[in-house]
């Protein structure tokens, strides 16, 4: 909760769901030039301002949203599949045997997870990226 204000100050209005179209443009007209974040709404516009411009219900929704409040339930993501499987290790200079140990460990982990994903979702990866 203490970081909500900081997040809102960095979040552009047009990037928030439902604020990219007409509502977002209407809100922009109510703000001073150059102010285009959710934090700007919280700083410059009262509930009365928002309600007068957008209507009582929409004004309340915008007022709450710019303070990080959203009463909508989190949607269950049944059936949503991950698009990638990743294994990552960051380290400094290593000897070849130590590096080989890590490569084997990471590769074993990836193969196990790919096999599990293949069983569950009947799919197999087409690409493999290795970066160093």
KEMI-136812 format. One record per residue: residue in one letter; x, y, z of N, C-alpha, C, CB in turn. Coordinates in steps of 0.1 Angstrom, whole numbers, padded with zeros to 4 digits, always signed. Glycine has a CB too. Layout:
residues N
AXYZXYZXYZXYZ/...
This chain:
residues 132
X+0008-0012+0000+0000+0000+0000+0008+0013+0000-0009+0000+0012/X+0020+0013+0006+0028+0025+0006+0034+0028-0007+0039+0023+0016/X+0035+0019-0016+0041+0021-0030+0031+0025-0040+0049+0009-0034/X+0018+0025-0037+0008+0028-0046+0009+0042-0052-0006+0026-0040/X+0012+0052-0044+0013+0065-0049+0025+0066-0059+0016+0075-0038/X+0036+0060-0057+0047+0060-0066+0043+0053-0079+0059+0053-0059/X+0037+0042-0078+0033+0035-0090+0023+0043-0099+0026+0021-0087/X+0014+0050-0092+0004+0058-0099+0011+0070-0106-0007+0063-0089/X+0021+0076-0099+0028+0087-0105+0036+0083-0118+0038+0093-0095/X+0039+0070-0119+0046+0065-0131+0037+0059-0141+0057+0055-0126/X+0025+0057-0138+0015+0050-0147+0008+0060-0156+0005+0041-0140/X+0010+0060-0169+0003+0069-0178-0011+0065-0179+0010+0068-0192/X-0020+0075-0180-0034+0073-0180-0038+0064-0192-0042+0086-0182/X-0033+0066-0203-0037+0058-0215-0033+0043-0214-0031+0064-0228/X-0024+0040-0205-0020+0026-0204-0029+0018-0194-0005+0025-0198/X-0038+0024-0187-0047+0018-0178-0059+0013-0185-0051+0027-0166/X-0063+0001-0182-0075-0005-0188-0087+0004-0187-0078-0019-0182/X-0094+0006-0198-0106+0014-0199-0103+0029-0200-0115+0012-0187/X-0090+0033-0199-0087+0047-0199-0080+0051-0212-0078+0051-0187/X-0079+0042-0222-0072+0045-0234-0080+0052-0244-0067+0033-0240/X-0093+0053-0243-0101+0059-0253-0107+0072-0249-0112+0049-0257/X-0121+0072-0251-0128+0085-0248-0126+0090-0233-0143+0083-0251/X-0127+0080-0224-0126+0084-0210-0112+0090-0207-0129+0072-0201/X-0102+0084-0212-0088+0089-0210-0087+0102-0216-0078+0079-0216/X-0092+0105-0228-0091+0118-0235-0098+0128-0227-0096+0117-0249/X-0110+0125-0222-0118+0134-0214-0110+0138-0201-0132+0128-0210/X-0105+0128-0195-0097+0131-0182-0085+0140-0185-0092+0118-0176/X-0078+0138-0197-0067+0146-0201-0071+0161-0202-0061+0141-0214/X-0083+0163-0207-0087+0177-0208-0089+0184-0195-0100+0178-0216/X-0091+0176-0184-0094+0182-0171-0081+0185-0164-0102+0172-0163/X-0070+0179-0169-0057+0181-0162-0049+0192-0168-0049+0168-0163/X-0039+0198-0160-0030+0208-0166-0022+0202-0177-0021+0214-0155/X-0017+0210-0187-0009+0205-0198+0004+0198-0192-0005+0216-0207/X+0007+0187-0198+0019+0179-0194+0016+0169-0183+0029+0188-0190/X+0005+0169-0177+0002+0160-0167-0006+0148-0173-0007+0166-0155/X+0000+0136-0173-0006+0125-0180-0005+0112-0172+0000+0124-0193/X-0004+0113-0159-0003+0100-0151-0015+0099-0142+0010+0100-0143/X-0017+0086-0137-0028+0084-0128-0026+0092-0115-0029+0069-0124/X-0013+0094-0111-0010+0102-0100-0015+0117-0102+0004+0102-0097/X-0014+0121-0114-0019+0135-0117-0034+0137-0114-0016+0139-0132/X-0041+0126-0118-0056+0127-0115-0058+0128-0100-0063+0114-0120/X-0051+0120-0092-0052+0120-0077-0048+0134-0072-0044+0109-0071/X-0038+0140-0077-0033+0153-0072-0042+0165-0076-0019+0155-0077/X-0047+0165-0088-0054+0177-0094-0069+0176-0094-0049+0179-0107/X-0075+0164-0094-0089+0163-0096-0096+0157-0083-0093+0155-0108/X-0106+0164-0079-0114+0159-0067-0125+0149-0073-0120+0170-0059/X-0132+0142-0064-0143+0134-0067-0154+0143-0074-0148+0126-0055/X-0156+0154-0068-0166+0163-0074-0163+0167-0088-0168+0176-0065/X-0150+0170-0091-0146+0174-0105-0148+0162-0114-0131+0178-0105/X-0144+0150-0110-0146+0139-0119-0160+0135-0121-0138+0127-0113/X-0168+0136-0111-0183+0133-0112-0190+0143-0121-0189+0133-0098/X-0186+0156-0120-0192+0166-0128-0189+0164-0143-0187+0180-0124/X-0177+0159-0146-0173+0158-0160-0176+0144-0165-0158+0159-0161/X-0177+0134-0157-0179+0120-0162-0191+0113-0157-0167+0112-0158/X-0198+0120-0148-0210+0113-0142-0206+0107-0129-0216+0102-0152/X-0216+0105-0120-0213+0100-0107-0206+0087-0106-0226+0099-0099/X-0211+0077-0114-0205+0063-0113-0191+0063-0119-0215+0054-0121/X-0190+0069-0131-0177+0068-0138-0167+0077-0130-0178+0074-0152/X-0171+0088-0125-0162+0097-0117-0157+0089-0105-0170+0109-0112/X-0166+0082-0098-0161+0074-0086-0151+0063-0090-0174+0067-0080/X-0154+0057-0102-0145+0046-0107-0131+0052-0109-0151+0040-0119/X-0130+0064-0116-0117+0070-0119-0111+0075-0106-0120+0082-0129/X-0118+0081-0097-0113+0085-0084-0107+0074-0077-0125+0091-0076/X-0113+0062-0076-0108+0050-0070-0096+0045-0077-0118+0040-0068/X-0096+0044-0090-0086+0038-0098-0073+0046-0097-0090+0037-0113/X-0073+0059-0096-0061+0067-0095-0055+0066-0081-0064+0081-0099/X-0062+0060-0072-0056+0057-0059-0053+0042-0057-0067+0062-0048/X-0054+0035-0068-0050+0021-0067-0061+0011-0063-0038+0019-0059/X-0073+0016-0062-0084+0008-0058-0093+0003-0069-0093+0016-0048/X-0095-0010-0070-0103-0016-0080-0111-0027-0074-0094-0021-0092/X-0124-0026-0074-0132-0036-0067-0135-0048-0076-0145-0030-0064/X-0130-0048-0088-0132-0060-0097-0124-0072-0092-0128-0056-0112/X-0130-0084-0092-0124-0096-0088-0113-0100-0098-0134-0107-0086/X-0103-0106-0093-0092-0111-0102-0098-0123-0110-0080-0116-0094/X-0096-0123-0123-0101-0133-0132-0092-0145-0131-0103-0128-0146/X-0099-0157-0130-0091-0169-0131-0086-0172-0145-0100-0181-0126/X-0074-0176-0146-0067-0178-0159-0067-0193-0162-0053-0172-0159/X-0078-0200-0161-0079-0214-0165-0077-0215-0180-0093-0220-0161/X-0068-0224-0184-0065-0226-0198-0054-0217-0203-0077-0224-0206/X-0050-0207-0196-0039-0198-0201-0026-0206-0200-0039-0184-0193/X-0019-0207-0211-0006-0214-0211+0006-0204-0211-0005-0223-0223/X+0016-0208-0204+0028-0200-0204+0034-0200-0218+0039-0204-0194/X+0041-0190-0222+0047-0189-0236+0062-0193-0236+0045-0176-0242/X+0068-0194-0224+0082-0197-0224+0085-0205-0211+0090-0185-0225/X+0096-0212-0211+0101-0219-0200+0116-0214-0198+0100-0235-0201/X+0119-0209-0187+0132-0202-0185+0140-0208-0173+0130-0187-0183/X+0153-0209-0175+0162-0212-0164+0173-0202-0165+0168-0227-0165/X+0177-0196-0154+0186-0185-0154+0196-0186-0142+0179-0171-0154/X+0208-0183-0145+0218-0183-0134+0228-0172-0138+0226-0196-0132/X+0231-0163-0128+0240-0152-0130+0252-0155-0121+0234-0138-0127/X+0264-0154-0127+0276-0157-0120+0288-0150-0126+0279-0172-0119/X+0299-0149-0118+0311-0142-0123+0320-0152-0130+0319-0136-0111/X+0333-0149-0132+0342-0158-0139+0342-0172-0132+0356-0152-0140/X+0342-0183-0140+0342-0196-0135+0352-0205-0143+0328-0203-0136/X+0356-0215-0136+0365-0225-0143+0356-0233-0152+0372-0234-0133/X+0361-0240-0162+0353-0248-0172+0345-0259-0164+0362-0254-0182/X+0351-0266-0155+0343-0276-0148+0331-0270-0140+0352-0284-0138/X+0333-0259-0134+0322-0252-0127+0311-0248-0136+0327-0240-0118/X+0315-0242-0148+0306-0238-0158+0298-0250-0163+0313-0231-0169/X+0305-0261-0166+0299-0273-0171+0288-0278-0161+0309-0284-0174/X+0291-0278-0148+0282-0282-0138+0269-0274-0139+0288-0280-0124/X+0270-0261-0140+0258-0252-0141+0250-0254-0154+0262-0238-0140/X+0257-0256-0165+0250-0258-0178+0242-0271-0177+0261-0259-0189/X+0248-0282-0172+0241-0294-0170+0229-0293-0161+0251-0305-0165/X+0231-0286-0150+0220-0284-0140+0209-0276-0147+0225-0277-0128/X+0212-0265-0153+0201-0257-0160+0194-0265-0171+0207-0244-0165/X+0202-0272-0179+0196-0279-0190+0187-0291-0185+0208-0285-0199/X+0191-0297-0174+0183-0308-0168+0170-0302-0163+0191-0315-0157/X+0171-0291-0157+0159-0284-0152+0149-0281-0164+0162-0271-0144/X+0154-0275-0174+0146-0271-0186+0140-0284-0192+0155-0263-0196/X+0148-0294-0194+0143-0306-0200+0131-0312-0192+0154-0317-0202/X+0133-0312-0179+0122-0318-0170+0110-0310-0171+0127-0318-0156/X+0111-0297-0172+0099-0288-0173+0093-0289-0187+0103-0274-0170/X+0101-0290-0197+0095-0292-0211+0087-0305-0211+0106-0291-0221/X+0093-0316-0206+0086-0329-0206+0073-0328-0199+0095-0339-0200/X+0073-0321-0187+0060-0320-0180+0050-0312-0188+0063-0313-0166/X+0054-0301-0194+0046-0292-0202+0040-0300-0214+0053-0279-0206/X+0049-0308-0220+0045-0316-0231+0034-0326-0227+0057-0324-0238/X+0035-0332-0216+0025-0342-0211+0012-0334-0208+0030-0349-0198/X+0013-0323-0201+0001-0316-0197-0007-0309-0209+0004-0306-0187/X+0001-0304-0218-0005-0295-0228-0004-0300-0243+0001-0281-0227/X+0002-0311-0244+0004-0317-0258+0010-0308-0268-0010-0322-0263/X+0021-0302-0264+0028-0293-0272+0043-0295-0270+0024-0278-0270/X+0051-0290-0279+0066-0292-0278+0072-0279-0283+0071-0304-0286/X+0083-0274-0276+0089-0262-0281+0095-0263-0295+0099-0257-0271/X+0095-0251-0302+0101-0250-0315+0115-0243-0314+0092-0243-0324/X+0117-0236-0304+0129-0228-0303+0136-0230-0290+0126-0213-0305/X+0149-0229-0290+0157-0229-0277+0167-0218-0278+0164-0243-0275/X+0168-0209-0269+0177-0198-0269+0187-0199-0257+0170-0184-0268/X+0200-0198-0260+0210-0199-0249+0218-0186-0250+0219-0212-0250/X+0219-0179-0239+0226-0166-0239+0237-0167-0229+0217-0154-0236/X+0248-0161-0231+0259-0160-0222+0265-0146-0221+0270-0171-0225/
